[in-house]
Amino acid sequence: MKVQWAKFAVVTALYLLFLLWVESWLGLIVLPFIYDAYISRKINWQWWKDAEGPTRFIMSWVDALVFALVAVYFINLFFFQNYVIPSSSLEKSLLTGDYLCVSKVSYGPRIPQTPLTMPLTQHTLPVFGCKSYIEWPQWDYRRVKGLGKIELNDIVVFNYPAGDTLVSEPAWQAADFYQMAYSFGQQIVQTDKHIDSLDILQQRRLFEAYYNAGKEYISQNPNTYGDIITRPVDRRENYVKRCVGLPGQTLEIRDRIIYLDNKPNKEPENVQYTYNVKLKAQMPVELMYELNISMEDITQLNQYGCLPLTKHAAEELKKRTDVVKSIELNRNAPTGDLYPLNARTRWTRDNYGPVWIPAKGKSIDLTLENIAVYERPIRTYEGNDLQITPEGKILINGKEAKSYTFKMDYYWMMGDNRHNSADSRYWGFVPEDHIVGKPLFIWWSSDPDRNGFSGIRWNRLFTWVDNIK
């Protein structure tokens, strides 16, 4: 009996420390059940052990499975989560096929906003293709105290901000719904006036017409796109990018270089840009491996004539005059399809901003010139009703507003593969309630261009992400 009391004391102490950490004393209702499991034993928790035949066998597996699922759910929710790099947006810092151990303790885990979800799934049940979560109840955002805060140039895992709205057809779910709507709408809405000849209010009305027409087109073609659906914050796709702008900073991109408060931010060592490359001959496989050029990169070269390269790789490739006819930095940076989508900014991926990144408790003066940048945080992320009257007045929750004080911190995230990254330049700020965690190390890495044993990147296994600069 002394052993049982000792076990009960240890488990109870750990559980109370956990409740203290998450600041949720509602969990005290579990204490009588812990006491019963170890001391009083009024409830026969393992009744199936006294059963015979298949009942005992089946229930032993059910018991083990339930315990494993609960344990995994608890660990994923508050401590660690697995994440695999699905695309090349962070290459060559993180590579497609890298598996990361993501710490939720680093920035503090979120109390689940959608608590009723199947463990080991993000939003969709495999095989069945249906939602893996129940939207009720929905809890307000709250984050438990972590070991630290996001620092400049941290690599961060977060929920995709523009993933609040999407289509149900799997083939189109990866597409940005807002980009789709504006693109379709521009083809549908006819205007005999050039956008530059319109004043700012007229431009805004035109962009609204684009979006509404595009959304209507998508909704009228369910056979192609499925239904228009929404997802809660914590059930949206997980993305991983580098934080290049912190709350309260003013960010601007000038000739590809990021400036924060007018000071250049140090670029990652493995930052990539695309180069216009013309080949004399097919690129040797050994050269591709030497310069870490993937088949995805070669496909881009064949289709568009440009190749994503680090500065080092570009210099080495220039030396291979037997293979390369010419190589030069791709300076083509068209306007359009950048955040905010409903404004004519003339910004490009290489020359963007300036934009002030919202900080909790800080205010900004609102004007017709900047409202497009900040209306999504105000309306979508912080839950306000924002309208622009025909006279150009800004109304928040029915009252005229000349300024706004933000309720959350926001971040600016970008990929290291700067010309091949869908990031904050395309969908804007990342709110603090979207932050998932910090990648700690690469626990597995496999090259998608190689099969079997030869595809394992042994030199990347158990590499600390903080050492990837």
DRENDO-1510 file (C-alpha; in Angstrom, 1 decimal, always signed):
<recs>
REC; n; res; u; v; w
REC; 1; MET; +0.0; +0.0; +0.0 .
REC; 2; LYS; +2.9; +2.3; +0.7 .
REC; 3; VAL; +4.0; +1.9; -2.9 .
REC; 4; GLN; +0.6; +2.9; -4.2 .
REC; 5; TRP; +0.5; +6.0; -2.0 .
REC; 6; ALA; +4.0; +6.9; -3.3 .
REC; 7; LYS; +2.8; +6.5; -6.9 .
REC; 8; PHE; -0.3; +8.5; -6.1 .
REC; 9; ALA; +1.7; +11.3; -4.5 .
REC; 10; VAL; +4.1; +11.6; -7.5 .
REC; 11; VAL; +1.4; +11.5; -10.1 .
REC; 12; THR; -0.7; +14.0; -8.2 .
REC; 13; ALA; +2.2; +16.4; -7.7 .
REC; 14; LEU; +3.1; +16.2; -11.4 .
REC; 15; TYR; -0.5; +16.8; -12.4 .
REC; 16; LEU; -0.9; +19.8; -10.1 .
REC; 17; LEU; +2.3; +21.3; -11.5 .
REC; 18; PHE; +0.8; +20.8; -15.0 .
REC; 19; LEU; -2.4; +22.6; -13.9 .
REC; 20; LEU; -0.4; +25.4; -12.4 .
REC; 21; TRP; +1.5; +25.8; -15.7 .
REC; 22; VAL; -1.6; +25.9; -17.9 .
REC; 23; GLU; -3.5; +27.9; -15.3 .
REC; 24; SER; -6.6; +25.8; -15.6 .
REC; 25; TRP; -8.0; +24.6; -12.2 .
REC; 26; LEU; -11.0; +23.0; -13.9 .
REC; 27; GLY; -8.7; +20.0; -14.2 .
REC; 28; LEU; -9.0; +19.4; -10.4 .
REC; 29; ILE; -12.1; +17.4; -11.1 .
REC; 30; VAL; -9.7; +14.6; -12.3 .
REC; 31; LEU; -8.1; +14.3; -8.9 .
REC; 32; PRO; -10.8; +12.0; -7.4 .
REC; 33; PHE; -10.3; +9.6; -10.4 .
REC; 34; ILE; -6.5; +9.6; -9.9 .
REC; 35; TYR; -7.1; +8.8; -6.2 .
REC; 36; ASP; -9.4; +6.0; -7.1 .
REC; 37; ALA; -7.0; +4.5; -9.7 .
REC; 38; TYR; -4.2; +4.3; -7.1 .
REC; 39; ILE; -5.9; +4.0; -3.7 .
REC; 40; SER; -9.6; +3.4; -3.3 .
REC; 41; ARG; -10.1; +1.4; -6.5 .
REC; 42; LYS; -13.9; +1.7; -6.4 .
REC; 43; ILE; -14.0; +1.7; -10.2 .
REC; 44; ASN; -12.9; -1.5; -12.0 .
REC; 45; TRP; -10.8; +0.3; -14.6 .
REC; 46; GLN; -9.5; -3.0; -16.1 .
REC; 47; TRP; -12.6; -5.1; -15.9 .
REC; 48; TRP; -11.7; -6.8; -19.1 .
REC; 49; LYS; -8.8; -8.7; -17.5 .
REC; 50; ASP; -11.4; -10.9; -15.7 .
REC; 51; ALA; -13.1; -11.7; -19.0 .
REC; 52; GLU; -12.5; -14.7; -21.1 .
REC; 53; GLY; -12.1; -15.5; -24.8 .
REC; 54; PRO; -11.9; -12.7; -27.5 .
REC; 55; THR; -13.2; -10.0; -25.1 .
REC; 56; ARG; -10.0; -10.0; -23.1 .
REC; 57; PHE; -7.8; -10.1; -26.2 .
REC; 58; ILE; -9.7; -7.3; -28.0 .
REC; 59; MET; -10.0; -5.0; -25.0 .
REC; 60; SER; -6.3; -5.4; -24.2 .
REC; 61; TRP; -5.6; -3.9; -27.6 .
REC; 62; VAL; -8.3; -1.2; -27.2 .
REC; 63; ASP; -6.8; -0.3; -23.9 .
REC; 64; ALA; -3.3; +0.0; -25.3 .
REC; 65; LEU; -4.5; +1.9; -28.3 .
REC; 66; VAL; -6.5; +4.4; -26.3 .
REC; 67; PHE; -3.6; +5.0; -23.9 .
REC; 68; ALA; -1.2; +5.6; -26.8 .
REC; 69; LEU; -3.6; +8.0; -28.6 .
REC; 70; VAL; -4.2; +10.0; -25.4 .
REC; 71; ALA; -0.4; +10.1; -24.7 .
REC; 72; VAL; +0.4; +11.2; -28.2 .
REC; 73; TYR; -2.4; +13.8; -28.2 .
REC; 74; PHE; -1.1; +15.2; -24.9 .
REC; 75; ILE; +2.5; +15.3; -26.0 .
REC; 76; ASN; +1.7; +16.9; -29.4 .
REC; 77; LEU; -0.6; +19.4; -27.8 .
REC; 78; PHE; +1.8; +20.7; -25.1 .
REC; 79; PHE; +5.3; +19.6; -25.8 .
REC; 80; PHE; +6.6; +18.3; -29.2 .
REC; 81; GLN; +5.3; +17.7; -32.7 .
REC; 82; ASN; +6.7; +16.2; -35.8 .
REC; 83; TYR; +6.8; +18.3; -39.0 .
REC; 84; VAL; +8.1; +17.4; -42.4 .
REC; 85; ILE; +9.3; +20.0; -44.9 .
REC; 86; PRO; +6.9; +19.6; -47.9 .
REC; 87; SER; +8.4; +22.2; -50.3 .
REC; 88; SER; +11.5; +24.1; -51.2 .
REC; 89; SER; +10.6; +27.5; -49.7 .
REC; 90; LEU; +13.3; +27.3; -47.1 .
REC; 91; GLU; +16.0; +25.7; -49.2 .
REC; 92; LYS; +18.9; +25.5; -48.9 .
REC; 93; SER; +18.5; +26.0; -45.1 .
REC; 94; LEU; +15.9; +23.3; -44.7 .
REC; 95; LEU; +15.4; +20.8; -47.4 .
REC; 96; THR; +12.4; +19.0; -48.8 .
REC; 97; GLY; +12.3; +15.7; -47.0 .
REC; 98; ASP; +13.7; +17.0; -43.7 .
REC; 99; TYR; +11.7; +15.8; -40.6 .
REC; 100; LEU; +11.7; +18.2; -37.7 .
REC; 101; CYS; +11.1; +17.9; -34.0 .
REC; 102; VAL; +9.1; +21.0; -33.2 .
REC; 103; SER; +9.1; +22.3; -29.6 .
REC; 104; LYS; +5.9; +23.9; -28.4 .
REC; 105; VAL; +7.4; +24.7; -25.1 .
REC; 106; SER; +9.9; +27.2; -26.7 .
REC; 107; TYR; +7.2; +29.9; -27.3 .
REC; 108; GLY; +4.6; +28.4; -25.1 .
REC; 109; PRO; +1.9; +25.9; -26.2 .
REC; 110; ARG; -1.5; +27.1; -27.1 .
REC; 111; ILE; -4.5; +25.9; -25.1 .
REC; 112; PRO; -6.4; +24.0; -27.9 .
REC; 113; GLN; -8.9; +26.2; -29.7 .
REC; 114; THR; -10.5; +23.1; -31.3 .
REC; 115; PRO; -10.1; +20.5; -28.6 .
REC; 116; LEU; -12.1; +17.7; -30.1 .
REC; 117; THR; -9.7; +16.4; -32.8 .
REC; 118; MET; -8.2; +13.1; -33.8 .
REC; 119; PRO; -4.6; +12.7; -32.6 .
REC; 120; LEU; -1.9; +12.7; -35.3 .
REC; 121; THR; -4.1; +14.6; -37.8 .
REC; 122; GLN; -4.2; +18.3; -38.7 .
REC; 123; HIS; -7.5; +18.7; -40.4 .
REC; 124; THR; -8.4; +15.7; -42.5 .
REC; 125; LEU; -8.8; +12.0; -41.7 .
REC; 126; PRO; -6.6; +9.8; -43.9 .
REC; 127; VAL; -8.5; +7.3; -46.2 .
REC; 128; PHE; -11.9; +8.8; -45.3 .
REC; 129; GLY; -11.1; +12.3; -46.5 .
REC; 130; CYS; -13.4; +13.9; -44.0 .
REC; 131; LYS; -12.7; +16.5; -41.2 .
REC; 132; SER; -10.7; +15.1; -38.3 .
REC; 133; TYR; -12.1; +17.5; -35.8 .
REC; 134; ILE; -15.4; +18.8; -34.4 .
REC; 135; GLU; -15.7; +22.6; -34.5 .
REC; 136; TRP; -17.7; +22.7; -31.3 .
REC; 137; PRO; -16.6; +23.8; -28.8 .
REC; 138; GLN; -14.3; +26.6; -29.9 .
REC; 139; TRP; -12.2; +28.1; -27.1 .
REC; 140; ASP; -10.7; +31.6; -27.1 .
REC; 141; TYR; -7.0; +31.9; -27.8 .
REC; 142; ARG; -4.7; +31.5; -24.8 .
REC; 143; ARG; -1.1; +30.6; -24.7 .
REC; 144; VAL; +0.8; +29.0; -21.8 .
REC; 145; LYS; +4.0; +30.6; -20.7 .
REC; 146; GLY; +7.0; +29.3; -22.6 .
REC; 147; LEU; +10.7; +29.3; -22.3 .
REC; 148; GLY; +11.1; +32.4; -24.5 .
REC; 149; LYS; +9.8; +34.5; -27.3 .
REC; 150; ILE; +10.3; +34.6; -31.1 .
REC; 151; GLU; +13.6; +36.2; -31.9 .
REC; 152; LEU; +14.6; +37.8; -35.2 .
REC; 153; ASN; +15.7; +35.2; -37.8 .
REC; 154; ASP; +14.2; +32.3; -35.8 .
REC; 155; ILE; +12.7; +29.5; -38.0 .
REC; 156; VAL; +9.1; +29.1; -36.9 .
REC; 157; VAL; +6.2; +26.7; -37.5 .
REC; 158; PHE; +2.8; +28.4; -37.7 .
REC; 159; ASN; -0.7; +27.9; -39.1 .
REC; 160; TYR; -1.1; +29.3; -42.6 .
REC; 161; PRO; -3.0; +32.7; -42.1 .
REC; 162; ALA; -4.8; +32.7; -45.4 .
REC; 163; GLY; -6.0; +29.1; -44.8 .
REC; 164; ASP; -9.1; +30.3; -43.1 .
REC; 165; THR; -11.0; +30.0; -46.4 .
REC; 166; LEU; -10.4; +27.4; -49.0 .
REC; 167; VAL; -12.2; +25.0; -51.3 .
REC; 168; SER; -13.1; +21.4; -50.4 .
REC; 169; GLU; -11.8; +19.8; -53.6 .
REC; 170; PRO; -8.4; +18.2; -52.6 .
REC; 171; ALA; -6.8; +19.1; -55.9 .
REC; 172; TRP; -7.3; +22.8; -55.2 .
REC; 173; GLN; -6.9; +22.9; -51.5 .
REC; 174; ALA; -3.2; +23.9; -51.7 .
REC; 175; ALA; -4.2; +27.0; -53.8 .
REC; 176; ASP; -4.6; +30.4; -52.0 .
REC; 177; PHE; -8.3; +31.0; -52.1 .
REC; 178; TYR; -8.0; +34.8; -52.1 .
REC; 179; GLN; -5.4; +34.7; -55.0 .
REC; 180; MET; -7.8; +32.4; -56.9 .
REC; 181; ALA; -10.8; +34.7; -56.4 .
REC; 182; TYR; -9.0; +37.9; -57.4 .
REC; 183; SER; -7.5; +36.1; -60.4 .
REC; 184; PHE; -10.8; +34.8; -61.7 .
REC; 185; GLY; -12.5; +38.1; -60.9 .
REC; 186; GLN; -10.1; +40.1; -63.0 .
REC; 187; GLN; -11.0; +37.9; -66.0 .
REC; 188; ILE; -14.7; +38.3; -65.3 .
REC; 189; VAL; -15.1; +41.9; -64.5 .
REC; 190; GLN; -14.8; +44.2; -67.5 .
REC; 191; THR; -13.8; +47.8; -67.1 .
REC; 192; ASP; -12.9; +50.4; -69.7 .
REC; 193; LYS; -10.7; +52.4; -67.3 .
REC; 194; HIS; -7.1; +51.8; -66.4 .
REC; 195; ILE; -6.7; +51.2; -62.7 .
REC; 196; ASP; -4.1; +54.1; -62.5 .
REC; 197; SER; -6.7; +56.5; -63.7 .
REC; 198; LEU; -9.0; +55.7; -60.7 .
REC; 199; ASP; -8.8; +57.4; -57.3 .
REC; 200; ILE; -8.1; +55.2; -54.2 .
REC; 201; LEU; -11.8; +54.6; -53.4 .
REC; 202; GLN; -12.6; +53.7; -57.0 .
REC; 203; GLN; -9.7; +51.3; -57.0 .
REC; 204; ARG; -10.9; +49.7; -53.8 .
REC; 205; ARG; -14.4; +49.2; -55.3 .
REC; 206; LEU; -12.9; +47.6; -58.4 .
REC; 207; PHE; -10.9; +45.2; -56.2 .
REC; 208; GLU; -14.0; +44.3; -54.3 .
REC; 209; ALA; -15.8; +43.6; -57.5 .
REC; 210; TYR; -12.9; +41.3; -58.6 .
REC; 211; TYR; -13.0; +39.4; -55.4 .
REC; 212; ASN; -16.8; +39.0; -55.3 .
REC; 213; ALA; -17.0; +37.9; -58.9 .
REC; 214; GLY; -14.2; +35.4; -58.4 .
REC; 215; LYS; -15.8; +34.0; -55.3 .
REC; 216; GLU; -19.1; +33.7; -57.0 .
REC; 217; TYR; -17.5; +31.9; -59.9 .
REC; 218; ILE; -15.9; +29.4; -57.6 .
REC; 219; SER; -19.1; +28.8; -55.7 .
REC; 220; GLN; -21.0; +28.2; -59.0 .
REC; 221; ASN; -18.5; +25.5; -60.1 .
REC; 222; PRO; -18.7; +22.9; -57.3 .
REC; 223; ASN; -17.8; +20.0; -59.7 .
REC; 224; THR; -14.4; +21.6; -60.2 .
REC; 225; TYR; -13.6; +23.3; -56.9 .
REC; 226; GLY; -16.0; +21.7; -54.4 .
REC; 227; ASP; -17.6; +23.8; -51.7 .
REC; 228; ILE; -16.1; +27.0; -50.1 .
REC; 229; ILE; -15.2; +26.0; -46.6 .
REC; 230; THR; -13.5; +27.5; -43.5 .
REC; 231; ARG; -11.1; +26.1; -40.9 .
REC; 232; PRO; -10.4; +27.2; -37.3 .
REC; 233; VAL; -7.0; +28.7; -36.6 .
REC; 234; ASP; -5.3; +25.7; -35.1 .
REC; 235; ARG; -6.7; +23.3; -37.8 .
REC; 236; ARG; -5.1; +25.3; -40.7 .
REC; 237; GLU; -2.1; +24.0; -42.6 .
REC; 238; ASN; +1.2; +24.2; -40.8 .
REC; 239; TYR; +3.9; +26.3; -42.5 .
REC; 240; VAL; +7.5; +26.8; -41.7 .
REC; 241; LYS; +9.4; +30.1; -42.5 .
REC; 242; ARG; +12.0; +32.4; -41.1 .
REC; 243; CYS; +10.9; +35.3; -38.9 .
REC; 244; VAL; +12.4; +38.4; -40.6 .
REC; 245; GLY; +10.3; +41.0; -38.9 .
REC; 246; LEU; +9.1; +41.4; -35.2 .
REC; 247; PRO; +6.1; +43.3; -33.7 .
REC; 248; GLY; +6.6; +47.0; -33.8 .
REC; 249; GLN; +9.3; +47.0; -36.5 .
REC; 250; THR; +9.0; +48.7; -39.9 .
REC; 251; LEU; +10.0; +46.4; -42.7 .
REC; 252; GLU; +11.1; +47.3; -46.2 .
REC; 253; ILE; +12.7; +45.2; -49.0 .
REC; 254; ARG; +15.0; +47.2; -51.2 .
REC; 255; ASP; +16.7; +45.3; -54.1 .
REC; 256; ARG; +16.1; +42.0; -52.3 .
REC; 257; ILE; +17.6; +43.1; -49.0 .
REC; 258; ILE; +15.4; +43.3; -45.9 .
REC; 259; TYR; +15.6; +46.5; -43.9 .
REC; 260; LEU; +14.2; +46.8; -40.4 .
REC; 261; ASP; +13.8; +50.3; -39.1 .
REC; 262; ASN; +16.1; +51.4; -42.0 .
REC; 263; LYS; +18.8; +48.9; -41.0 .
REC; 264; PRO; +19.7; +46.0; -43.2 .
REC; 265; ASN; +19.0; +42.6; -41.7 .
REC; 266; LYS; +21.7; +39.9; -42.1 .
REC; 267; GLU; +20.7; +37.4; -44.8 .
REC; 268; PRO; +20.9; +33.7; -44.1 .
REC; 269; GLU; +24.0; +32.0; -45.4 .
REC; 270; ASN; +22.0; +29.7; -47.6 .
REC; 271; VAL; +19.6; +32.3; -49.0 .
REC; 272; GLN; +18.6; +31.6; -52.6 .
REC; 273; TYR; +17.5; +33.7; -55.5 .
REC; 274; THR; +16.7; +32.6; -59.1 .
REC; 275; TYR; +19.2; +33.1; -61.8 .
REC; 276; ASN; +18.6; +33.1; -65.6 .
REC; 277; VAL; +20.7; +30.2; -66.8 .
REC; 278; LYS; +21.4; +28.9; -70.3 .
REC; 279; LEU; +23.1; +25.6; -70.6 .
REC; 280; LYS; +25.5; +24.3; -73.2 .
REC; 281; ALA; +25.0; +20.7; -72.2 .
REC; 282; GLN; +22.9; +18.7; -69.8 .
REC; 283; MET; +24.0; +19.3; -66.2 .
REC; 284; PRO; +25.9; +16.3; -64.8 .
REC; 285; VAL; +24.3; +14.5; -61.9 .
REC; 286; GLU; +27.5; +14.8; -59.8 .
REC; 287; LEU; +27.5; +18.6; -60.3 .
REC; 288; MET; +23.9; +18.7; -59.2 .
REC; 289; TYR; +24.7; +16.8; -56.0 .
REC; 290; GLU; +27.8; +19.0; -55.4 .
REC; 291; LEU; +25.8; +22.2; -55.6 .
REC; 292; ASN; +22.7; +20.7; -53.9 .
REC; 293; ILE; +20.5; +21.3; -57.0 .
REC; 294; SER; +17.4; +19.2; -56.9 .
REC; 295; MET; +15.3; +17.7; -59.7 .
REC; 296; GLU; +12.6; +20.2; -58.7 .
REC; 297; ASP; +15.1; +23.0; -59.5 .
REC; 298; ILE; +16.0; +21.5; -62.9 .
REC; 299; THR; +12.3; +21.2; -63.7 .
REC; 300; GLN; +12.0; +25.0; -63.0 .
REC; 301; LEU; +15.0; +25.6; -65.2 .
REC; 302; ASN; +13.4; +23.6; -68.1 .
REC; 303; GLN; +10.1; +25.3; -67.8 .
REC; 304; TYR; +11.0; +28.9; -67.0 .
REC; 305; GLY; +14.7; +29.2; -67.8 .
REC; 306; CYS; +15.7; +30.1; -64.2 .
REC; 307; LEU; +17.4; +28.2; -61.5 .
REC; 308; PRO; +17.3; +28.9; -57.7 .
REC; 309; LEU; +20.8; +29.1; -56.4 .
REC; 310; THR; +22.8; +30.3; -53.4 .
REC; 311; LYS; +25.5; +32.8; -54.0 .
REC; 312; HIS; +28.1; +30.1; -53.6 .
REC; 313; ALA; +26.4; +27.8; -56.0 .
REC; 314; ALA; +26.0; +30.6; -58.6 .
REC; 315; GLU; +29.7; +31.4; -58.4 .
REC; 316; GLU; +30.7; +27.7; -58.8 .
REC; 317; LEU; +28.3; +27.2; -61.7 .
REC; 318; LYS; +29.8; +30.2; -63.5 .
REC; 319; LYS; +33.2; +28.4; -63.5 .
REC; 320; ARG; +31.7; +25.4; -65.4 .
REC; 321; THR; +32.0; +27.0; -68.8 .
REC; 322; ASP; +31.8; +23.5; -70.3 .
REC; 323; VAL; +28.2; +23.3; -69.0 .
REC; 324; VAL; +26.9; +26.8; -68.7 .
REC; 325; LYS; +26.6; +29.3; -71.5 .
REC; 326; SER; +25.4; +32.2; -69.4 .
REC; 327; ILE; +24.2; +32.9; -65.9 .
REC; 328; GLU; +22.8; +36.2; -64.4 .
REC; 329; LEU; +20.6; +37.2; -61.5 .
REC; 330; ASN; +16.9; +37.2; -62.3 .
REC; 331; ARG; +15.8; +40.8; -61.7 .
REC; 332; ASN; +12.3; +40.3; -63.2 .
REC; 333; ALA; +9.9; +41.1; -60.4 .
REC; 334; PRO; +6.3; +41.8; -61.7 .
REC; 335; THR; +3.8; +43.7; -59.6 .
REC; 336; GLY; +0.5; +42.2; -58.6 .
REC; 337; ASP; -0.6; +39.1; -56.5 .
REC; 338; LEU; +1.2; +40.5; -53.5 .
REC; 339; TYR; -0.3; +41.4; -50.1 .
REC; 340; PRO; -2.5; +43.4; -49.8 .
REC; 341; LEU; -4.4; +42.0; -52.8 .
REC; 342; ASN; -7.0; +44.7; -52.8 .
REC; 343; ALA; -4.7; +47.7; -53.2 .
REC; 344; ARG; -2.5; +49.1; -56.0 .
REC; 345; THR; +0.9; +49.4; -54.3 .
REC; 346; ARG; +3.3; +48.7; -57.1 .
REC; 347; TRP; +5.4; +46.7; -54.7 .
REC; 348; THR; +7.3; +43.6; -56.0 .
REC; 349; ARG; +8.9; +40.6; -54.3 .
REC; 350; ASP; +12.3; +42.4; -54.4 .
REC; 351; ASN; +11.1; +45.9; -53.5 .
REC; 352; TYR; +8.3; +45.8; -50.9 .
REC; 353; GLY; +6.9; +48.2; -48.4 .
REC; 354; PRO; +7.6; +49.9; -46.1 .
REC; 355; VAL; +5.1; +48.2; -43.7 .
REC; 356; TRP; +4.8; +48.6; -39.9 .
REC; 357; ILE; +4.3; +45.3; -38.2 .
REC; 358; PRO; +1.5; +45.5; -35.6 .
REC; 359; ALA; +2.4; +45.0; -31.9 .
REC; 360; LYS; +0.1; +44.3; -29.1 .
REC; 361; GLY; -1.1; +47.4; -27.3 .
REC; 362; LYS; +0.3; +49.7; -30.0 .
REC; 363; SER; -1.9; +51.9; -32.2 .
REC; 364; ILE; -1.7; +53.1; -35.8 .
REC; 365; ASP; -3.5; +56.0; -37.6 .
REC; 366; LEU; -5.8; +54.6; -40.2 .
REC; 367; THR; -6.1; +56.2; -43.6 .
REC; 368; LEU; -7.4; +55.1; -47.0 .
REC; 369; GLU; -3.8; +54.7; -48.0 .
REC; 370; ASN; -2.9; +52.1; -45.4 .
REC; 371; ILE; -6.2; +50.5; -44.5 .
REC; 372; ALA; -5.7; +47.7; -47.1 .
REC; 373; VAL; -2.6; +46.6; -45.2 .
REC; 374; TYR; -4.2; +46.4; -41.8 .
REC; 375; GLU; -7.9; +45.5; -42.5 .
REC; 376; ARG; -7.3; +41.8; -42.5 .
REC; 377; PRO; -5.7; +41.8; -39.0 .
REC; 378; ILE; -8.4; +44.2; -37.7 .
REC; 379; ARG; -11.3; +42.3; -39.3 .
REC; 380; THR; -10.3; +38.6; -39.6 .
REC; 381; TYR; -7.7; +38.0; -36.9 .
REC; 382; GLU; -9.1; +40.3; -34.2 .
REC; 383; GLY; -12.8; +39.9; -35.0 .
REC; 384; ASN; -14.0; +43.4; -35.8 .
REC; 385; ASP; -16.6; +44.6; -38.3 .
REC; 386; LEU; -14.7; +46.9; -40.6 .
REC; 387; GLN; -16.4; +48.9; -43.4 .
REC; 388; ILE; -15.5; +51.7; -45.7 .
REC; 389; THR; -18.3; +54.1; -46.5 .
REC; 390; PRO; -18.9; +55.5; -50.0 .
REC; 391; GLU; -17.5; +58.8; -48.7 .
REC; 392; GLY; -14.3; +57.1; -47.6 .
REC; 393; LYS; -14.9; +56.9; -43.8 .
REC; 394; ILE; -13.5; +54.0; -42.0 .
REC; 395; LEU; -16.0; +52.3; -39.6 .
REC; 396; ILE; -15.0; +49.8; -37.0 .
REC; 397; ASN; -17.9; +48.1; -35.3 .
REC; 398; GLY; -20.2; +50.8; -36.6 .
REC; 399; LYS; -18.1; +53.8; -35.3 .
REC; 400; GLU; -15.8; +56.0; -37.3 .
REC; 401; ALA; -12.2; +55.1; -36.5 .
REC; 402; LYS; -9.2; +57.2; -37.2 .
REC; 403; SER; -6.8; +54.8; -35.4 .
REC; 404; TYR; -6.7; +51.3; -34.1 .
REC; 405; THR; -5.0; +49.6; -31.1 .
REC; 406; PHE; -4.0; +46.0; -31.8 .
REC; 407; LYS; -4.8; +43.1; -29.5 .
REC; 408; MET; -2.1; +40.7; -30.6 .
REC; 409; ASP; +1.5; +40.7; -31.8 .
REC; 410; TYR; +2.2; +40.0; -35.4 .
REC; 411; TYR; +5.2; +38.7; -37.3 .
REC; 412; TRP; +6.7; +38.8; -40.8 .
REC; 413; MET; +7.7; +35.4; -42.2 .
REC; 414; MET; +9.7; +34.7; -45.3 .
REC; 415; GLY; +11.4; +31.7; -46.9 .
REC; 416; ASP; +15.1; +31.6; -47.6 .
REC; 417; ASN; +14.4; +30.5; -51.2 .
REC; 418; ARG; +13.3; +34.1; -51.8 .
REC; 419; HIS; +12.1; +33.9; -55.3 .
REC; 420; ASN; +10.2; +30.6; -54.7 .
REC; 421; SER; +8.4; +31.2; -51.4 .
REC; 422; ALA; +4.8; +31.9; -50.8 .
REC; 423; ASP; +5.3; +34.0; -47.6 .
REC; 424; SER; +4.2; +37.2; -45.9 .
REC; 425; ARG; +4.8; +39.1; -49.1 .
REC; 426; TYR; +1.9; +37.3; -50.6 .
REC; 427; TRP; -0.5; +36.8; -47.6 .
REC; 428; GLY; +0.6; +39.3; -45.0 .
REC; 429; PHE; +1.2; +39.2; -41.2 .
REC; 430; VAL; +1.3; +36.1; -39.0 .
REC; 431; PRO; -0.7; +36.7; -35.8 .
REC; 432; GLU; +0.6; +35.4; -32.5 .
REC; 433; ASP; -2.4; +33.0; -32.1 .
REC; 434; HIS; -1.2; +31.2; -35.3 .
REC; 435; ILE; +2.3; +30.4; -33.9 .
REC; 436; VAL; +2.8; +26.6; -33.4 .
REC; 437; GLY; +6.4; +26.2; -32.2 .
REC; 438; LYS; +10.1; +26.2; -32.9 .
REC; 439; PRO; +11.9; +23.5; -34.8 .
REC; 440; LEU; +14.7; +22.1; -32.6 .
REC; 441; PHE; +16.5; +19.5; -34.8 .
REC; 442; ILE; +16.2; +17.4; -37.9 .
REC; 443; TRP; +15.6; +13.8; -36.7 .
REC; 444; TRP; +15.4; +12.3; -40.3 .
REC; 445; SER; +16.2; +13.5; -43.8 .
REC; 446; SER; +15.6; +11.8; -47.1 .
REC; 447; ASP; +16.3; +13.1; -50.6 .
REC; 448; PRO; +13.1; +12.8; -52.7 .
REC; 449; ASP; +15.3; +12.5; -55.8 .
REC; 450; ARG; +17.0; +9.3; -54.5 .
REC; 451; ASN; +15.5; +6.0; -53.6 .
REC; 452; GLY; +16.3; +3.6; -50.7 .
REC; 453; PHE; +19.4; +3.7; -48.6 .
REC; 454; SER; +21.2; +6.1; -50.8 .
REC; 455; GLY; +18.5; +8.8; -50.3 .
REC; 456; ILE; +19.2; +9.2; -46.6 .
REC; 457; ARG; +21.0; +12.5; -45.9 .
REC; 458; TRP; +23.2; +11.2; -43.1 .
REC; 459; ASN; +25.0; +14.5; -42.6 .
REC; 460; ARG; +21.7; +16.2; -41.7 .
REC; 461; LEU; +20.5; +13.7; -39.1 .
REC; 462; PHE; +20.1; +15.3; -35.6 .
REC; 463; THR; +21.3; +18.7; -36.9 .
REC; 464; TRP; +20.2; +21.5; -34.6 .
REC; 465; VAL; +18.0; +24.0; -36.5 .
REC; 466; ASP; +19.5; +26.9; -34.5 .
REC; 467; ASN; +22.9; +26.1; -36.1 .
REC; 468; ILE; +21.3; +26.6; -39.6 .
REC; 469; LYS; +21.9; +30.3; -40.2 .
</recs>
